[in-house]
Amino acid sequence: LICTENMQEWAVEARALARLLAEFPQHSAWFSFSARDGAHTSQGEPIAACAAWLDAVPQVAAIGVNCTAPHFIPDLVSAIASATGKPIVVYPNSGETYRPASNSWGGAGETQGYAEQAAEWYARGARLIGGCCRTSPREIRAVAEWARAR
């Protein structure tokens, strides 16, 4: 399984990688996008359109979102679920904002109640759930405990 993540542009990156994947029929991949809100990739493309296009690619094993603020994930999962029956993967960041100029993070994190948030993501259709930038083993452990208790 090949994991492609932090995809910014469906029209360029995801399509190119999906076409390349066709040259290696023995392999499958998941495609995970970063998003700027609850409906669009970082470049402004509708996430549902990305998912619909990838849904038609047999080797795509899962479609989802990573390195995106947790509060956007419920709507993104719903949008992806409306366009595909493939498994949905989500691994959001902490919700803090990266500041490239100072190589630092700022703002409030959204990891309080991470397992409860994961339960909502699951209820909306996410089946592979984790964490990205600035999440910690504490959040992943909470999700694992929630999943085992389900």
C-alpha positions as CSV (number, residue, x, y, z in Angstrom):
1,L,0.0,0.0,0.0
2,I,1.4,3.4,-1.0
3,C,0.4,6.3,1.1
4,T,0.2,9.7,-0.7
5,E,-0.5,12.5,1.8
6,N,-0.6,16.3,2.0
7,M,-1.9,16.4,-1.5
8,Q,-2.5,20.0,-2.4
9,E,-3.9,19.8,-5.9
10,W,-6.2,17.1,-7.2
11,A,-6.0,18.4,-10.8
12,V,-2.3,18.0,-10.9
13,E,-0.8,15.8,-8.1
14,A,-3.5,13.3,-7.5
15,R,-4.3,12.7,-11.1
16,A,-0.7,12.3,-12.0
17,L,-0.1,9.8,-9.2
18,A,-3.2,7.9,-10.0
19,R,-2.2,7.6,-13.7
20,L,1.3,6.5,-12.6
21,L,-0.2,3.9,-10.3
22,A,-1.9,2.3,-13.3
23,E,1.6,1.3,-14.5
24,F,2.0,-0.8,-11.3
25,P,-1.2,-2.9,-11.2
26,Q,0.1,-5.0,-8.3
27,H,0.1,-1.9,-6.0
28,S,-2.7,0.1,-4.4
29,A,-2.6,3.5,-2.7
30,W,-4.5,5.8,-0.5
31,F,-4.8,9.5,-1.4
32,S,-5.0,12.0,1.4
33,F,-5.5,15.8,0.9
34,S,-4.8,18.8,3.1
35,A,-7.8,21.1,3.3
36,R,-8.4,24.8,3.9
37,D,-12.0,24.4,5.1
38,G,-14.7,21.8,5.4
39,A,-15.2,21.4,1.7
40,H,-12.1,22.2,-0.2
41,T,-8.5,21.1,-0.6
42,S,-5.7,23.6,0.3
43,Q,-5.8,24.8,-3.3
44,G,-9.6,25.4,-3.2
45,E,-10.8,22.3,-5.2
46,P,-14.0,20.7,-3.9
47,I,-13.0,17.6,-1.9
48,A,-16.1,15.8,-3.1
49,A,-15.0,16.2,-6.8
50,C,-11.5,14.8,-5.9
51,A,-13.1,11.8,-4.1
52,A,-15.5,11.2,-7.0
53,W,-12.7,11.1,-9.5
54,L,-10.5,8.9,-7.4
55,D,-13.5,6.6,-6.7
56,A,-13.3,5.4,-10.4
57,V,-9.6,4.4,-10.0
58,P,-9.6,0.7,-9.0
59,Q,-6.2,0.8,-7.3
60,V,-7.3,3.6,-4.9
61,A,-7.7,1.8,-1.5
62,A,-8.8,4.8,0.5
63,I,-9.4,8.6,0.2
64,G,-9.1,11.2,2.9
65,V,-7.7,14.2,4.6
66,N,-4.6,14.8,6.7
67,C,-2.8,17.8,8.3
68,T,-6.0,19.7,8.6
69,A,-7.6,21.3,11.6
70,P,-9.9,18.9,13.5
71,H,-12.9,21.1,13.3
72,F,-13.0,20.8,9.5
73,I,-12.9,17.0,9.6
74,P,-16.6,16.2,10.1
75,D,-17.7,18.1,7.0
76,L,-14.8,16.8,5.0
77,V,-15.7,13.2,5.8
78,S,-19.3,13.8,4.9
79,A,-18.3,15.4,1.6
80,I,-16.0,12.5,0.8
81,A,-18.6,9.9,1.8
82,S,-21.1,11.5,-0.5
83,A,-18.8,10.8,-3.5
84,T,-17.2,7.4,-2.8
85,G,-17.8,4.1,-1.1
86,K,-14.1,3.6,-0.6
87,P,-12.7,3.7,3.0
88,I,-12.1,7.2,4.3
89,V,-8.9,8.0,6.1
90,V,-8.4,11.0,8.4
91,Y,-5.5,12.1,10.4
92,P,-5.8,15.8,11.3
93,N,-3.2,18.0,12.9
94,S,-3.6,19.6,16.3
95,G,-5.5,22.6,14.9
96,E,-2.5,24.9,15.5
97,T,-1.3,27.1,12.6
98,Y,2.2,26.6,11.2
99,R,4.2,29.9,10.7
100,P,6.9,29.2,8.1
101,A,8.7,32.5,8.6
102,S,9.5,31.7,12.2
103,N,9.4,27.9,11.8
104,S,6.9,27.8,14.7
105,W,3.4,26.9,15.6
106,G,0.8,29.2,17.0
107,G,-2.8,29.4,18.0
108,A,-4.9,27.1,20.1
109,G,-4.8,23.4,19.6
110,E,-8.0,21.3,19.2
111,T,-6.9,18.0,20.7
112,Q,-8.9,18.2,23.8
113,G,-11.5,15.5,23.5
114,Y,-9.7,13.9,20.5
115,A,-11.4,10.5,21.0
116,E,-14.8,12.1,21.1
117,Q,-14.0,13.9,17.9
118,A,-12.8,10.6,16.4
119,A,-16.1,9.1,17.3
120,E,-17.9,11.8,15.3
121,W,-15.5,11.2,12.3
122,Y,-16.3,7.5,12.5
123,A,-20.0,8.1,12.7
124,R,-19.7,10.2,9.5
125,G,-17.8,7.4,7.7
126,A,-14.1,7.6,8.5
127,R,-12.6,4.1,9.0
128,L,-8.9,4.9,9.3
129,I,-8.3,7.5,12.0
130,G,-5.0,8.9,13.3
131,G,-3.1,12.1,13.9
132,C,-0.7,14.3,12.0
133,C,1.4,17.4,13.0
134,R,1.4,18.3,16.7
135,T,-0.8,15.5,17.8
136,S,0.8,13.2,20.3
137,P,0.8,9.6,21.5
138,R,-1.8,10.8,24.1
139,E,-4.3,11.5,21.3
140,I,-3.6,8.3,19.4
141,R,-3.9,6.3,22.6
142,A,-7.2,7.9,23.4
143,V,-8.5,7.0,19.9
144,A,-7.2,3.4,20.3
145,E,-8.9,3.1,23.6
146,W,-12.2,4.4,22.2
147,A,-11.9,2.0,19.2
148,R,-11.3,-1.0,21.5
149,A,-14.2,-0.1,23.7
150,R,-16.7,0.3,20.8
